[in-house]
Amino acid sequence: MAVSKWAPYRVNHLFEEGSGRPPGQEDAQAGQWSPAVDILESNDRIVLRADLPGVDQDDIELRVEDGVLILRGQRRPPGDVRPAEMHRAERPQGTFVRSFSLPQNIDQAGIRAAHRNGVLEIVLPKMQESKAKAIRIEVK
């Protein structure tokens, strides 16, 4: 019977499968993993929620650049676990980058974000559109 060494730290290949790219051809700028994101829209705002459990708020960067919302950060490995103690590692670690093109009707000055219970919620308010107004014509 052949014996092969178990490599518990080769986690990235699990996430490469099904990505449409062969292993080893990842976009380096995209980061090592990608958090799941939900995007909701109502009449007055767009809400983006990103799953970031285990990511410290200080390790999250959020900015708008040329009409693109950029979410960048890092999930660090747990400091209380020695590599020799790890039997299985399925939660991704390392850097991540997500970017989202913003519609032109977003009020960039009003964007706000909150990080609660491992979820980053970004609220993107829409600019109030000027409503049509009837103009009264006076007869002279």
N, C-alpha and C positions, 0 to 999 in steps of 0.2 A: 504494500500500500504506500502510495506517495504521500509525503507530508509537505505541506506548504506553510510558510510563515503567514500568520494572520496579521494584517495591517489595519488596525482599527482607525488610523488617522486618514485613510484615503476616503474621505467623506465626499469631496467635490465630485467624484465620478458619479455618485448617486444623483446629483442634481444636473449633471451634464446630459444624462440619458433623457431623451425626450425633448431636449432643447432645440433639436433640429441641426445642431452643429456637432461634428465629430469631436471627441475629447481632445483637448490640447489646442483648440481653435477658438477659445473664448475671447471676447473683446476685453482687452485689459482695462479699458476705461470703464467698463460696466461694473467692475469690482468682482469680488470673489463669490458673492451671492446676491440675491435680489429679494427684498421683502415683498410680501403679498400686499396689494393695494386695492381698496374699494374706492370708487368715485361716484358720488351722488350729486344730483343737480336739482335745484328748485328754482322758482322764479327769481329769487333775489341773491342766490349764492351757489357755489360749487363747494362740496366738502370732499376732501381726500383723506382717507384713513389708511395708514400704513402700519402693519404688524411689526413691531420692533421689540419683542420681549427680550430682556437681558441686555438691552443696549442702554447705556447711561446717557442721560440728557446731554452731558458735556461732550459725548462722542457723536452727536448729531449736528449736522450743518444744513441749514435751509436757506436758500437765497433765490432771487429772481434775477435773471440775466438775459437781456435781449428777448424778453417775452417768453422765457422758458423758466419754469420752476425746477430747481435742482435740489434733490434730497441726497445727501451724502453722509456717510458715517462709518462706524466700525463696531462690530461686536467682538469684544475681547474674550479670550478663553478664561474659564473660571480660575481664579487665583488659588483656590483651596484644593485643587486636584492635581496630583502629580501624574505625568504621562504613564508611568508604570501601573497606576491604579485604574486607568481608563480601559474598560472592556468594550465599550461601544460609544461612538460619537456620531450622532445623526443631525444634531443642530448645527447649522452652518456658523462659521466664525470668519472674521476678517472684515475686509472693507466691502461697502456696497455703494452703488450710485444709481439713482433713478431720476429721469428727467421727463417733464411734461410740458408740452406747448400750451400756453395759455391763450384762451380766446381774447380778442381785443376789448371785450366789454368788462374785463376784470379790473376792479379798483385796487391797483397794486399797493397803494398806501394803506388800505384797510385790511390787508392779509394778516391773519393771526394764527398761532399754532399753540397746541397744548399737548403734553405728553402724560397720559394717565394709563395705569395698568398695562403697560407694554404696547399701547396703541398711540401713535402720533396722529392727531387730528388737525388738519390744516383747513381753515375756513377762508375761501376766496370770494369776497363779496363782489357782486356785479354792480357796475355803475348804474345809477338810476337814469333811465332813458327819459328824455324830455317828451312829454306827452303832447299830442296835438291840442291846440287851443284855438277855439273859435275867436275871431276878431270881429268886433262889432263895427259896422260901417255907419258913420254918421251922415245924415243928409243935411246939406247946407244950402 
